[in-house]
């Protein structure tokens, strides 16, 4: 594990949403020598998204839309894509529309 991950983890514990996003990326992909843990990554993505990080909300939309690391759930995907749009990631709108179509 790198010192960068350790630093992100410390900031994430203090509620830093950007650090939570970076921890989630490491846990999801194995970056910085971290063991992949998709469950923990999802938790950090959620904390980060709820802290206002659009990319984290978008990552959750993708996860729920594809069933990657979570049970596939188009309603949840739609929710997270719309949250990403609300946080400024306008390109997530098309994904929200697709998820909405798949909900029905």
Secondary structure, DSSP 8 states (H G I E B T S, - for coil): --HHHHHHHHHHHTT-HHHHHHHHHHHHH-GGG----HHHHHHHHHHHHHTT-HHHHHHHHHHHHHTSSS---HHHHHHHHHHHHHTT-TTHHHHHHHHHHHH-
